Amino acid sequence: MRPITFFVAALLAIMIAAPSAAQSTDIDINAADGVTLKATYTSPGQPGPAMLLIHQCNMDRSSWSGISAQLVEAGIHVLTMDLRGFGDSGGEGMSGGFPQLLEKSAGDLDLAYALLASKAGVDSSRVGVGGASCGAMLTSDLAARQSEITTLMLLSGPAGEAASAHIMATPGLAVFGAGAEDDSVLAGVAANIKKAVDGSKNPHSTAKVVTGTEHGLPMFEKHPSLEPELISWLKTQLLSN
């Protein structure tokens, strides 16, 4: 074989063996009432599990960029979505009242989850969901509605009655929860999260109550070890199943 032919063959072999580079795509999700929601889907370029991330109600989907990049690098497909009225999404957001936002967003999350699970290369038997503050509340309820979800992340967001019951009754659902003991936005949220996680029968479920008043993602700045611990936990749960 001539040297140049050998070089081309070797290069092709490397290209075939190596996974494709990660790619991000902005997506429109059309809600049942006609509102257009904006989301970003990032593929690691290879088959694998997936994670849906929902922001807290003073941020938007861009707040997950750092965590999303780490998950994608590990081979996890990620979808982030702006809740209605936040970021690039249409809709009234908080102006219609918080209960109405939660009610309408439930259907929005069902659409986002179905979209992610249907993506080429996504292993729909290994899909996790999670969020911060209102995003955690919404994703905990989503996990209760979608029983095939295997992994749940709650940051400074309480699990409601239905979600807590689902966590207790579903040993196959692993939960990571974290909250600050003196949370300045939702008093008692850390205790709520710990109670919900303590009710889990999954041996990998973990609750972290940290010091401070921070709410949601700002906990990571106050406690630098928390984010790496969370990322490690998510990788273990999603990639090992």
Buried (B, 14 or more C-beta within 10 A) or exposed (E): EEEEEEEEEEEEEEEEEEEEEBEBEEBEBEBEEEBEBBBBBBBBBEEBBBBBBBBBBBBBBBBBEEBBBBBBEBBBBBBBBBBBBBBBBBBEBBEBEEEBBBEBBEEBBBBBBEBBBEBEEBBBEBBBBBBBBBBBBBBBBBBBBBEEBBBBBBBBBBBBEEBBBBBBEBEEBBBBBBBBBEBEBBEEBBBBBBBBBEBBEBEBBBBBBBEBEBBBBBBBEEBEEBBEBBBEBBBEBBBEB
